[in-house]
Amino acid sequence: MKTLCSLLLIGCLLFSYDTPVVGELKHLGMTAETEWCRLFEGFCHDKNCPPPTSHVGSCHPEKRSCCKDRR
């Protein structure tokens, strides 16, 4: 019984926290959003897009706006 409880405790401790791999996957998603914005000749802006630009999407971290010049 002690062995079973010990194995269960070890298993819970191993899977109870975010591993570094999960952090890396979040970073990849952030990079993909930013690269998507720059691919369409946009730029990330902290708040609303400035007047000569338009909102075309979002840059993932902090939900920033992806802005592009109107042409």
PQR file with spaces between the fields and no chain letter, atoms N, CA, C, O and H, PARSE charges and radii, in Angstrom:
ATOM       1  N    MET     1       0.822   -1.196    0.000 -0.4000 1.5000
ATOM       2  CA   MET     1       0.000    0.000    0.000 -0.0000 2.0000
ATOM       3  C    MET     1       0.866    1.260    0.000  0.5500 1.7000
ATOM       4  O    MET     1       0.551    2.242   -0.671 -0.5500 1.4000
ATOM       5  N    LYS     2       1.971    1.217    0.768 -0.4000 1.5000
ATOM       6  CA   LYS     2       2.865    2.374    0.805 -0.0000 2.0000
ATOM       7  C    LYS     2       3.465    2.631   -0.573  0.5500 1.7000
ATOM       8  O    LYS     2       3.631    3.782   -0.978 -0.5500 1.4000
ATOM       9  H    LYS     2       2.228    0.419    1.314  0.4000 1.0000
ATOM      10  N    THR     3       3.788    1.562   -1.287 -0.4000 1.5000
ATOM      11  CA   THR     3       4.389    1.711   -2.613 -0.0000 2.0000
ATOM      12  C    THR     3       3.396    2.355   -3.574  0.5500 1.7000
ATOM      13  O    THR     3       3.762    3.240   -4.347 -0.5500 1.4000
ATOM      14  H    THR     3       3.653    0.627   -0.958  0.4000 1.0000
ATOM      15  N    LEU     4       2.164    1.921   -3.530 -0.4000 1.5000
ATOM      16  CA   LEU     4       1.136    2.482   -4.397 -0.0000 2.0000
ATOM      17  C    LEU     4       0.916    3.969   -4.108  0.5500 1.7000
ATOM      18  O    LEU     4       0.822    4.779   -5.031 -0.5500 1.4000
ATOM      19  H    LEU     4       1.866    1.201   -2.902  0.4000 1.0000
ATOM      20  N    CYS     5       0.837    4.315   -2.844 -0.4000 1.5000
ATOM      21  CA   CYS     5       0.662    5.725   -2.469 -0.0000 2.0000
ATOM      22  C    CYS     5       1.876    6.557   -2.877  0.5500 1.7000
ATOM      23  O    CYS     5       1.731    7.695   -3.324 -0.5500 1.4000
ATOM      24  H    CYS     5       0.914    3.657   -2.095  0.4000 1.0000
ATOM      25  N    SER     6       3.062    5.994   -2.723 -0.4000 1.5000
ATOM      26  CA   SER     6       4.282    6.713   -3.110 -0.0000 2.0000
ATOM      27  C    SER     6       4.306    6.959   -4.612  0.5500 1.7000
ATOM      28  O    SER     6       4.652    8.058   -5.048 -0.5500 1.4000
ATOM      29  H    SER     6       3.180    5.070   -2.360  0.4000 1.0000
ATOM      30  N    LEU     7       3.948    5.964   -5.407 -0.4000 1.5000
ATOM      31  CA   LEU     7       3.914    6.128   -6.857 -0.0000 2.0000
ATOM      32  C    LEU     7       2.863    7.157   -7.275  0.5500 1.7000
ATOM      33  O    LEU     7       3.096    7.960   -8.179 -0.5500 1.4000
ATOM      34  H    LEU     7       3.668    5.072   -5.053  0.4000 1.0000
ATOM      35  N    LEU     8       1.725    7.128   -6.623 -0.4000 1.5000
ATOM      36  CA   LEU     8       0.674    8.094   -6.918 -0.0000 2.0000
ATOM      37  C    LEU     8       1.127    9.517   -6.575  0.5500 1.7000
ATOM      38  O    LEU     8       0.866   10.451   -7.333 -0.5500 1.4000
ATOM      39  H    LEU     8       1.535    6.476   -5.889  0.4000 1.0000
ATOM      40  N    LEU     9       1.796    9.678   -5.449 -0.4000 1.5000
ATOM      41  CA   LEU     9       2.304   10.987   -5.048 -0.0000 2.0000
ATOM      42  C    LEU     9       3.353   11.496   -6.032  0.5500 1.7000
ATOM      43  O    LEU     9       3.333   12.668   -6.409 -0.5500 1.4000
ATOM      44  H    LEU     9       2.007    8.919   -4.834  0.4000 1.0000
ATOM      45  N    ILE    10       4.263   10.628   -6.446 -0.4000 1.5000
ATOM      46  CA   ILE    10       5.295   11.014   -7.411 -0.0000 2.0000
ATOM      47  C    ILE    10       4.653   11.413   -8.739  0.5500 1.7000
ATOM      48  O    ILE    10       5.048   12.406   -9.349 -0.5500 1.4000
ATOM      49  H    ILE    10       4.280    9.677   -6.139  0.4000 1.0000
ATOM      50  N    GLY    11       3.670   10.641   -9.183 -0.4000 1.5000
ATOM      51  CA   GLY    11       2.977   10.967  -10.432 -0.0000 2.0000
ATOM      52  C    GLY    11       2.265   12.307  -10.356  0.5500 1.7000
ATOM      53  O    GLY    11       2.308   13.086  -11.308 -0.5500 1.4000
ATOM      54  H    GLY    11       3.349    9.834   -8.688  0.4000 1.0000
ATOM      55  N    CYS    12       1.616   12.583   -9.241 -0.4000 1.5000
ATOM      56  CA   CYS    12       0.929   13.872   -9.080 -0.0000 2.0000
ATOM      57  C    CYS    12       1.919   15.027   -9.070  0.5500 1.7000
ATOM      58  O    CYS    12       1.658   16.072   -9.666 -0.5500 1.4000
ATOM      59  H    CYS    12       1.581   11.950   -8.467  0.4000 1.0000
ATOM      60  N    LEU    13       3.042   14.850   -8.405 -0.4000 1.5000
ATOM      61  CA   LEU    13       4.046   15.914   -8.352 -0.0000 2.0000
ATOM      62  C    LEU    13       4.675   16.164   -9.719  0.5500 1.7000
ATOM      63  O    LEU    13       4.975   17.308  -10.061 -0.5500 1.4000
ATOM      64  H    LEU    13       3.254   14.000   -7.922  0.4000 1.0000
ATOM      65  N    LEU    14       4.875   15.117  -10.495 -0.4000 1.5000
ATOM      66  CA   LEU    14       5.488   15.280  -11.812 -0.0000 2.0000
ATOM      67  C    LEU    14       4.583   16.029  -12.788  0.5500 1.7000
ATOM      68  O    LEU    14       5.068   16.811  -13.606 -0.5500 1.4000
ATOM      69  H    LEU    14       4.631   14.188  -10.218  0.4000 1.0000
ATOM      70  N    PHE    15       3.288   15.796  -12.707 -0.4000 1.5000
ATOM      71  CA   PHE    15       2.370   16.373  -13.683 -0.0000 2.0000
ATOM      72  C    PHE    15       1.571   17.561  -13.155  0.5500 1.7000
ATOM      73  O    PHE    15       0.621   17.994  -13.808 -0.5500 1.4000
ATOM      74  H    PHE    15       2.894   15.161  -12.043  0.4000 1.0000
ATOM      75  N    SER    16       1.933   18.101  -11.989 -0.4000 1.5000
ATOM      76  CA   SER    16       1.136   19.172  -11.395 -0.0000 2.0000
ATOM      77  C    SER    16       1.613   20.575  -11.748  0.5500 1.7000
ATOM      78  O    SER    16       0.970   21.544  -11.345 -0.5500 1.4000
ATOM      79  H    SER    16       2.704   17.750  -11.459  0.4000 1.0000
ATOM      80  N    TYR    17       2.700   20.725  -12.476 -0.4000 1.5000
ATOM      81  CA   TYR    17       3.209   22.055  -12.805 -0.0000 2.0000
ATOM      82  C    TYR    17       3.457   22.150  -14.301  0.5500 1.7000
ATOM      83  O    TYR    17       3.568   21.135  -14.988 -0.5500 1.4000
ATOM      84  H    TYR    17       3.223   19.937  -12.804  0.4000 1.0000
ATOM      85  N    ASP    18       3.544   23.388  -14.803 -0.4000 1.5000
ATOM      86  CA   ASP    18       3.855   23.610  -16.221 -0.0000 2.0000
ATOM      87  C    ASP    18       5.313   23.285  -16.477  0.5500 1.7000
ATOM      88  O    ASP    18       6.202   23.769  -15.777 -0.5500 1.4000
ATOM      89  H    ASP    18       3.454   24.213  -14.245  0.4000 1.0000
ATOM      90  N    THR    19       5.544   22.481  -17.461 -0.4000 1.5000
ATOM      91  CA   THR    19       6.918   22.143  -17.809 -0.0000 2.0000
ATOM      92  C    THR    19       7.485   23.223  -18.718  0.5500 1.7000
ATOM      93  O    THR    19       6.715   23.987  -19.298 -0.5500 1.4000
ATOM      94  H    THR    19       4.821   22.088  -18.030  0.4000 1.0000
ATOM      95  N    PRO    20       8.788   23.313  -18.862 -0.5600 1.5000
ATOM      96  CA   PRO    20       9.373   24.305  -19.770  0.2800 2.0000
ATOM      97  C    PRO    20       8.899   24.146  -21.211  0.5500 1.7000
ATOM      98  O    PRO    20       8.882   25.113  -21.972 -0.5500 1.4000
ATOM      99  N    VAL    21       8.516   22.933  -21.584 -0.4000 1.5000
ATOM     100  CA   VAL    21       8.046   22.703  -22.947 -0.0000 2.0000
ATOM     101  C    VAL    21       6.765   23.496  -23.203  0.5500 1.7000
ATOM     102  O    VAL    21       6.584   24.034  -24.296 -0.5500 1.4000
ATOM     103  H    VAL    21       8.530   22.147  -20.966  0.4000 1.0000
ATOM     104  N    VAL    22       5.885   23.574  -22.223 -0.4000 1.5000
ATOM     105  CA   VAL    22       4.646   24.329  -22.386 -0.0000 2.0000
ATOM     106  C    VAL    22       4.962   25.802  -22.591  0.5500 1.7000
ATOM     107  O    VAL    22       4.331   26.459  -23.419 -0.5500 1.4000
ATOM     108  H    VAL    22       6.032   23.137  -21.336  0.4000 1.0000
ATOM     109  N    GLY    23       5.925   26.326  -21.854 -0.4000 1.5000
ATOM     110  CA   GLY    23       6.340   27.710  -22.036 -0.0000 2.0000
ATOM     111  C    GLY    23       6.887   27.961  -23.427  0.5500 1.7000
ATOM     112  O    GLY    23       6.631   29.014  -24.010 -0.5500 1.4000
ATOM     113  H    GLY    23       6.437   25.792  -21.182  0.4000 1.0000
ATOM     114  N    GLU    24       7.635   27.012  -23.968 -0.4000 1.5000
ATOM     115  CA   GLU    24       8.181   27.159  -25.318 -0.0000 2.0000
ATOM     116  C    GLU    24       7.071   27.153  -26.359  0.5500 1.7000
ATOM     117  O    GLU    24       7.153   27.879  -27.349 -0.5500 1.4000
ATOM     118  H    GLU    24       7.842   26.156  -23.494  0.4000 1.0000
ATOM     119  N    LEU    25       6.042   26.352  -26.155 -0.4000 1.5000
ATOM     120  CA   LEU    25       4.937   26.322  -27.108 -0.0000 2.0000
ATOM     121  C    LEU    25       4.192   27.650  -27.117  0.5500 1.7000
ATOM     122  O    LEU    25       3.752   28.104  -28.173 -0.5500 1.4000
ATOM     123  H    LEU    25       5.975   25.762  -25.351  0.4000 1.0000
ATOM     124  N    LYS    26       4.045   28.278  -25.954 -0.4000 1.5000
ATOM     125  CA   LYS    26       3.396   29.588  -25.904 -0.0000 2.0000
ATOM     126  C    LYS    26       4.228   30.611  -26.661  0.5500 1.7000
ATOM     127  O    LYS    26       3.683   31.472  -27.352 -0.5500 1.4000
ATOM     128  H    LYS    26       4.402   27.909  -25.096  0.4000 1.0000
ATOM     129  N    HIS    27       5.542   30.520  -26.532 -0.4000 1.5000
ATOM     130  CA   HIS    27       6.428   31.452  -27.227 -0.0000 2.0000
ATOM     131  C    HIS    27       6.317   31.271  -28.744  0.5500 1.7000
ATOM     132  O    HIS    27       6.363   32.252  -29.486 -0.5500 1.4000
ATOM     133  H    HIS    27       5.985   29.821  -25.971  0.4000 1.0000
ATOM     134  N    LEU    28       6.171   30.027  -29.208 -0.4000 1.5000
ATOM     135  CA   LEU    28       6.033   29.788  -30.645 -0.0000 2.0000
ATOM     136  C    LEU    28       4.761   30.419  -31.185  0.5500 1.7000
ATOM     137  O    LEU    28       4.770   30.977  -32.282 -0.5500 1.4000
ATOM     138  H    LEU    28       6.133   29.230  -28.604  0.4000 1.0000
ATOM     139  N    GLY    29       3.674   30.342  -30.439 -0.4000 1.5000
ATOM     140  CA   GLY    29       2.430   30.972  -30.861 -0.0000 2.0000
ATOM     141  C    GLY    29       2.565   32.476  -30.953  0.5500 1.7000
ATOM     142  O    GLY    29       2.042   33.106  -31.872 -0.5500 1.4000
ATOM     143  H    GLY    29       3.667   29.889  -29.547  0.4000 1.0000
ATOM     144  N    MET    30       3.280   33.050  -29.980 -0.4000 1.5000
ATOM     145  CA   MET    30       3.499   34.490  -29.993 -0.0000 2.0000
ATOM     146  C    MET    30       4.308   34.895  -31.212  0.5500 1.7000
ATOM     147  O    MET    30       3.988   35.891  -31.862 -0.5500 1.4000
ATOM     148  H    MET    30       3.705   32.538  -29.234  0.4000 1.0000
ATOM     149  N    THR    31       5.347   34.144  -31.530 -0.4000 1.5000
ATOM     150  CA   THR    31       6.193   34.462  -32.672 -0.0000 2.0000
ATOM     151  C    THR    31       5.399   34.351  -33.967  0.5500 1.7000
ATOM     152  O    THR    31       5.566   35.175  -34.866 -0.5500 1.4000
ATOM     153  H    THR    31       5.606   33.335  -31.002  0.4000 1.0000
ATOM     154  N    ALA    32       4.543   33.349  -34.069 -0.4000 1.5000
ATOM     155  CA   ALA    32       3.758   33.165  -35.288 -0.0000 2.0000
ATOM     156  C    ALA    32       2.828   34.356  -35.522  0.5500 1.7000
ATOM     157  O    ALA    32       2.686   34.813  -36.656 -0.5500 1.4000
ATOM     158  H    ALA    32       4.408   32.680  -33.338  0.4000 1.0000
ATOM     159  N    GLU    33       2.193   34.863  -34.461 -0.4000 1.5000
ATOM     160  CA   GLU    33       1.295   36.015  -34.599 -0.0000 2.0000
ATOM     161  C    GLU    33       2.064   37.249  -35.057  0.5500 1.7000
ATOM     162  O    GLU    33       1.608   37.976  -35.939 -0.5500 1.4000
ATOM     163  H    GLU    33       2.308   34.491  -33.540  0.4000 1.0000
ATOM     164  N    THR    34       3.229   37.485  -34.459 -0.4000 1.5000
ATOM     165  CA   THR    34       4.025   38.659  -34.807 -0.0000 2.0000
ATOM     166  C    THR    34       4.547   38.552  -36.229  0.5500 1.7000
ATOM     167  O    THR    34       4.532   39.535  -36.969 -0.5500 1.4000
ATOM     168  H    THR    34       3.599   36.895  -33.742  0.4000 1.0000
ATOM     169  N    GLU    35       5.012   37.364  -36.624 -0.4000 1.5000
ATOM     170  CA   GLU    35       5.506   37.173  -37.990 -0.0000 2.0000
ATOM     171  C    GLU    35       4.383   37.316  -39.006  0.5500 1.7000
ATOM     172  O    GLU    35       4.606   37.829  -40.102 -0.5500 1.4000
ATOM     173  H    GLU    35       5.024   36.565  -36.023  0.4000 1.0000
ATOM     174  N    TRP    36       3.182   36.870  -38.659 -0.4000 1.5000
ATOM     175  CA   TRP    36       2.039   37.020  -39.565 -0.0000 2.0000
ATOM     176  C    TRP    36       1.775   38.494  -39.823  0.5500 1.7000
ATOM     177  O    TRP    36       1.513   38.895  -40.957 -0.5500 1.4000
ATOM     178  H    TRP    36       3.001   36.453  -37.769  0.4000 1.0000
ATOM     179  N    CYS    37       1.843   39.293  -38.776 -0.4000 1.5000
ATOM     180  CA   CYS    37       1.605   40.733  -38.913 -0.0000 2.0000
ATOM     181  C    CYS    37       2.665   41.365  -39.809  0.5500 1.7000
ATOM     182  O    CYS    37       2.334   42.163  -40.686 -0.5500 1.4000
ATOM     183  H    CYS    37       2.056   38.967  -37.855  0.4000 1.0000
ATOM     184  N    ARG    38       3.914   41.024  -39.602 -0.4000 1.5000
ATOM     185  CA   ARG    38       4.990   41.615  -40.405 -0.0000 2.0000
ATOM     186  C    ARG    38       4.989   41.085  -41.833  0.5500 1.7000
ATOM     187  O    ARG    38       5.440   41.777  -42.746 -0.5500 1.4000
ATOM     188  H    ARG    38       4.183   40.376  -38.889  0.4000 1.0000
ATOM     189  N    LEU    39       4.495   39.879  -42.038 -0.4000 1.5000
ATOM     190  CA   LEU    39       4.414   39.315  -43.380 -0.0000 2.0000
ATOM     191  C    LEU    39       3.491   40.154  -44.263  0.5500 1.7000
ATOM     192  O    LEU    39       3.748   40.325  -45.454 -0.5500 1.4000
ATOM     193  H    LEU    39       4.129   39.317  -41.296  0.4000 1.0000
ATOM     194  N    PHE    40       2.427   40.669  -43.676 -0.4000 1.5000
ATOM     195  CA   PHE    40       1.484   41.508  -44.410 -0.0000 2.0000
ATOM     196  C    PHE    40       1.843   42.990  -44.300  0.5500 1.7000
ATOM     197  O    PHE    40       0.976   43.859  -44.399 -0.5500 1.4000
ATOM     198  H    PHE    40       2.218   40.530  -42.708  0.4000 1.0000
ATOM     199  N    GLU    41       3.130   43.263  -44.094 -0.4000 1.5000
ATOM     200  CA   GLU    41       3.671   44.622  -44.016 -0.0000 2.0000
ATOM     201  C    GLU    41       2.987   45.458  -42.946  0.5500 1.7000
ATOM     202  O    GLU    41       2.748   46.651  -43.132 -0.5500 1.4000
ATOM     203  H    GLU    41       3.833   42.558  -44.013  0.4000 1.0000
ATOM     204  N    GLY    42       2.677   44.823  -41.828 -0.4000 1.5000
ATOM     205  CA   GLY    42       2.078   45.529  -40.708 -0.0000 2.0000
ATOM     206  C    GLY    42       3.091   45.729  -39.594  0.5500 1.7000
ATOM     207  O    GLY    42       4.246   45.315  -39.703 -0.5500 1.4000
ATOM     208  H    GLY    42       2.871   43.854  -41.677  0.4000 1.0000
ATOM     209  N    PHE    43       2.649   46.360  -38.535 -0.4000 1.5000
ATOM     210  CA   PHE    43       3.485   46.542  -37.355 -0.0000 2.0000
ATOM     211  C    PHE    43       2.603   46.445  -36.120  0.5500 1.7000
ATOM     212  O    PHE    43       1.408   46.737  -36.172 -0.5500 1.4000
ATOM     213  H    PHE    43       1.711   46.696  -38.446  0.4000 1.0000
ATOM     214  N    CYS    44       3.201   46.035  -35.015 -0.4000 1.5000
ATOM     215  CA   CYS    44       2.463   45.882  -33.766 -0.0000 2.0000
ATOM     216  C    CYS    44       2.446   47.209  -33.020  0.5500 1.7000
ATOM     217  O    CYS    44       3.469   47.882  -32.895 -0.5500 1.4000
ATOM     218  H    CYS    44       4.172   45.798  -34.973  0.4000 1.0000
ATOM     219  N    HIS    45       1.268   47.573  -32.527 -0.4000 1.5000
ATOM     220  CA   HIS    45       1.112   48.831  -31.793 -0.0000 2.0000
ATOM     221  C    HIS    45       0.422   48.522  -30.476  0.5500 1.7000
ATOM     222  O    HIS    45      -0.444   47.650  -30.420 -0.5500 1.4000
ATOM     223  H    HIS    45       0.436   47.027  -32.629  0.4000 1.0000
ATOM     224  N    ASP    46       0.799   49.233  -29.408 -0.4000 1.5000
ATOM     225  CA   ASP    46       0.279   48.934  -28.072 -0.0000 2.0000
ATOM     226  C    ASP    46      -1.220   49.183  -27.925  0.5500 1.7000
ATOM     227  O    ASP    46      -1.913   48.398  -27.278 -0.5500 1.4000
ATOM     228  H    ASP    46       1.503   49.941  -29.453  0.4000 1.0000
ATOM     229  N    LYS    47      -1.718   50.241  -28.502 -0.4000 1.5000
ATOM     230  CA   LYS    47      -3.131   50.567  -28.329 -0.0000 2.0000
ATOM     231  C    LYS    47      -3.815   50.592  -29.686  0.5500 1.7000
ATOM     232  O    LYS    47      -3.491   49.784  -30.556 -0.5500 1.4000
ATOM     233  H    LYS    47      -1.154   50.878  -29.028  0.4000 1.0000
ATOM     234  N    ASN    48      -4.745   51.498  -29.877 -0.4000 1.5000
ATOM     235  CA   ASN    48      -5.420   51.619  -31.174 -0.0000 2.0000
ATOM     236  C    ASN    48      -4.436   52.086  -32.240  0.5500 1.7000
ATOM     237  O    ASN    48      -3.456   52.769  -31.942 -0.5500 1.4000
ATOM     238  H    ASN    48      -5.008   52.154  -29.171  0.4000 1.0000
ATOM     239  N    CYS    49      -4.705   51.717  -33.464 -0.4000 1.5000
ATOM     240  CA   CYS    49      -3.818   52.094  -34.571 -0.0000 2.0000
ATOM     241  C    CYS    49      -3.878   53.603  -34.809  0.5500 1.7000
ATOM     242  O    CYS    49      -4.952   54.198  -34.709 -0.5500 1.4000
ATOM     243  H    CYS    49      -5.501   51.162  -33.707  0.4000 1.0000
ATOM     244  N    PRO    50      -2.744   54.227  -35.119 -0.5600 1.5000
ATOM     245  CA   PRO    50      -2.724   55.662  -35.416  0.2800 2.0000
ATOM     246  C    PRO    50      -3.557   55.984  -36.658  0.5500 1.7000
ATOM     247  O    PRO    50      -3.798   55.088  -37.466 -0.5500 1.4000
ATOM     248  N    PRO    51      -4.005   57.227  -36.841 -0.5600 1.5000
ATOM     249  CA   PRO    51      -4.930   57.605  -37.917  0.2800 2.0000
ATOM     250  C    PRO    51      -4.591   57.184  -39.343  0.5500 1.7000
ATOM     251  O    PRO    51      -5.507   56.739  -40.034 -0.5500 1.4000
ATOM     252  N    PRO    52      -3.359   57.281  -39.849 -0.5600 1.5000
ATOM     253  CA   PRO    52      -3.193   56.901  -41.261  0.2800 2.0000
ATOM     254  C    PRO    52      -3.123   55.389  -41.472  0.5500 1.7000
ATOM     255  O    PRO    52      -2.852   54.937  -42.584 -0.5500 1.4000
ATOM     256  N    THR    53      -3.362   54.603  -40.425 -0.4000 1.5000
ATOM     257  CA   THR    53      -3.276   53.140  -40.537 -0.0000 2.0000
ATOM     258  C    THR    53      -4.615   52.506  -40.204  0.5500 1.7000
ATOM     259  O    THR    53      -5.514   53.164  -39.679 -0.5500 1.4000
ATOM     260  H    THR    53      -3.582   54.970  -39.522  0.4000 1.0000
ATOM     261  N    SER    54      -4.740   51.224  -40.514 -0.4000 1.5000
ATOM     262  CA   SER    54      -5.957   50.492  -40.174 -0.0000 2.0000
ATOM     263  C    SER    54      -5.600   49.218  -39.419  0.5500 1.7000
ATOM     264  O    SER    54      -4.499   48.684  -39.558 -0.5500 1.4000
ATOM     265  H    SER    54      -4.011   50.689  -40.940  0.4000 1.0000
ATOM     266  N    HIS    55      -6.542   48.745  -38.621 -0.4000 1.5000
ATOM     267  CA   HIS    55      -6.377   47.537  -37.816 -0.0000 2.0000
ATOM     268  C    HIS    55      -6.610   46.316  -38.710  0.5500 1.7000
ATOM     269  O    HIS    55      -7.675   46.188  -39.313 -0.5500 1.4000
ATOM     270  H    HIS    55      -7.436   49.178  -38.508  0.4000 1.0000
ATOM     271  N    VAL    56      -5.612   45.410  -38.802 -0.4000 1.5000
ATOM     272  CA   VAL    56      -5.752   44.236  -39.664 -0.0000 2.0000
ATOM     273  C    VAL    56      -5.677   42.920  -38.901  0.5500 1.7000
ATOM     274  O    VAL    56      -5.890   41.859  -39.488 -0.5500 1.4000
ATOM     275  H    VAL    56      -4.747   45.514  -38.312  0.4000 1.0000
ATOM     276  N    GLY    57      -5.383   42.967  -37.621 -0.4000 1.5000
ATOM     277  CA   GLY    57      -5.283   41.744  -36.837 -0.0000 2.0000
ATOM     278  C    GLY    57      -4.741   42.048  -35.456  0.5500 1.7000
ATOM     279  O    GLY    57      -4.841   43.173  -34.965 -0.5500 1.4000
ATOM     280  H    GLY    57      -5.211   43.829  -37.144  0.4000 1.0000
ATOM     281  N    SER    58      -4.163   41.023  -34.834 -0.4000 1.5000
ATOM     282  CA   SER    58      -3.606   41.234  -33.505 -0.0000 2.0000
ATOM     283  C    SER    58      -2.238   40.583  -33.399  0.5500 1.7000
ATOM     284  O    SER    58      -1.944   39.601  -34.081 -0.5500 1.4000
ATOM     285  H    SER    58      -4.081   40.110  -35.232  0.4000 1.0000
ATOM     286  N    CYS    59      -1.422   41.139  -32.546 -0.4000 1.5000
ATOM     287  CA   CYS    59      -0.137   40.546  -32.183 -0.0000 2.0000
ATOM     288  C    CYS    59      -0.353   39.915  -30.820  0.5500 1.7000
ATOM     289  O    CYS    59      -0.728   40.616  -29.879 -0.5500 1.4000
ATOM     290  H    CYS    59      -1.661   41.936  -31.992  0.4000 1.0000
ATOM     291  N    HIS    60      -0.136   38.650  -30.686 -0.4000 1.5000
ATOM     292  CA   HIS    60      -0.590   37.848  -29.561 -0.0000 2.0000
ATOM     293  C    HIS    60      -0.250   38.362  -28.162  0.5500 1.7000
ATOM     294  O    HIS    60      -1.162   38.436  -27.338 -0.5500 1.4000
ATOM     295  H    HIS    60       0.169   38.082  -31.450  0.4000 1.0000
ATOM     296  N    PRO    61       0.992   38.721  -27.831 -0.5600 1.5000
ATOM     297  CA   PRO    61       1.223   39.069  -26.423  0.2800 2.0000
ATOM     298  C    PRO    61       0.518   40.366  -26.043  0.5500 1.7000
ATOM     299  O    PRO    61       0.597   41.356  -26.771 -0.5500 1.4000
ATOM     300  N    GLU    62      -0.151   40.362  -24.934 -0.4000 1.5000
ATOM     301  CA   GLU    62      -0.911   41.509  -24.424 -0.0000 2.0000
ATOM     302  C    GLU    62      -2.004   41.974  -25.378  0.5500 1.7000
ATOM     303  O    GLU    62      -2.533   43.074  -25.214 -0.5500 1.4000
ATOM     304  H    GLU    62      -0.215   39.558  -24.343  0.4000 1.0000
ATOM     305  N    LYS    63      -2.349   41.171  -26.357 -0.4000 1.5000
ATOM     306  CA   LYS    63      -3.417   41.475  -27.329 -0.0000 2.0000
ATOM     307  C    LYS    63      -3.211   42.839  -27.984  0.5500 1.7000
ATOM     308  O    LYS    63      -4.132   43.653  -28.052 -0.5500 1.4000
ATOM     309  H    LYS    63      -1.920   40.278  -26.490  0.4000 1.0000
ATOM     310  N    ARG    64      -2.013   43.073  -28.455 -0.4000 1.5000
ATOM     311  CA   ARG    64      -1.709   44.324  -29.138 -0.0000 2.0000
ATOM     312  C    ARG    64      -2.296   44.305  -30.539  0.5500 1.7000
ATOM     313  O    ARG    64      -2.606   43.240  -31.073 -0.5500 1.4000
ATOM     314  H    ARG    64      -1.265   42.412  -28.400  0.4000 1.0000
ATOM     315  N    SER    65      -2.448   45.476  -31.134 -0.4000 1.5000
ATOM     316  CA   SER    65      -3.039   45.603  -32.468 -0.0000 2.0000
ATOM     317  C    SER    65      -1.983   45.467  -33.548  0.5500 1.7000
ATOM     318  O    SER    65      -0.853   45.929  -33.392 -0.5500 1.4000
ATOM     319  H    SER    65      -2.196   46.341  -30.701  0.4000 1.0000
ATOM     320  N    CYS    66      -2.366   44.822  -34.653 -0.4000 1.5000
ATOM     321  CA   CYS    66      -1.521   44.779  -35.841 -0.0000 2.0000
ATOM     322  C    CYS    66      -2.067   45.835  -36.790  0.5500 1.7000
ATOM     323  O    CYS    66      -3.208   45.742  -37.245 -0.5500 1.4000
ATOM     324  H    CYS    66      -3.284   44.446  -34.779  0.4000 1.0000
ATOM     325  N    CYS    67      -1.256   46.834  -37.085 -0.4000 1.5000
ATOM     326  CA   CYS    67      -1.676   47.970  -37.909 -0.0000 2.0000
ATOM     327  C    CYS    67      -0.966   47.935  -39.253  0.5500 1.7000
ATOM     328  O    CYS    67       0.161   47.452  -39.364 -0.5500 1.4000
ATOM     329  H    CYS    67      -0.329   46.910  -36.716  0.4000 1.0000
ATOM     330  N    LYS    68      -1.645   48.456  -40.275 -0.4000 1.5000
ATOM     331  CA   LYS    68      -1.072   48.499  -41.614 -0.0000 2.0000
ATOM     332  C    LYS    68      -1.429   49.833  -42.258  0.5500 1.7000
ATOM     333  O    LYS    68      -2.531   50.348  -42.070 -0.5500 1.4000
ATOM     334  H    LYS    68      -2.560   48.849  -40.184  0.4000 1.0000
ATOM     335  N    ASP    69      -0.487   50.387  -43.019 -0.4000 1.5000
ATOM     336  CA   ASP    69      -0.739   51.647  -43.724 -0.0000 2.0000
ATOM     337  C    ASP    69      -1.838   51.451  -44.759  0.5500 1.7000
ATOM     338  O    ASP    69      -1.888   50.422  -45.434 -0.5500 1.4000
ATOM     339  H    ASP    69       0.408   49.968  -43.171  0.4000 1.0000
ATOM     340  N    ARG    70      -2.719   52.441  -44.882 -0.4000 1.5000
ATOM     341  CA   ARG    70      -3.776   52.388  -45.901 -0.0000 2.0000
ATOM     342  C    ARG    70      -3.200   52.848  -47.226  0.5500 1.7000
ATOM     343  O    ARG    70      -2.688   53.962  -47.337 -0.5500 1.4000
ATOM     344  H    ARG    70      -2.679   53.276  -44.334  0.4000 1.0000
ATOM     345  N    ARG    71      -3.284   52.002  -48.212 -0.4000 1.5000
ATOM     346  CA   ARG    71      -2.790   52.354  -49.552 -0.0000 2.0000
ATOM     347  C    ARG    71      -3.723   51.803  -50.587  0.5500 1.7000
ATOM     348  O    ARG    71      -3.495   51.984  -51.783 -0.5500 1.4000
ATOM     349  H    ARG    71      -3.700   51.097  -48.121  0.4000 1.0000
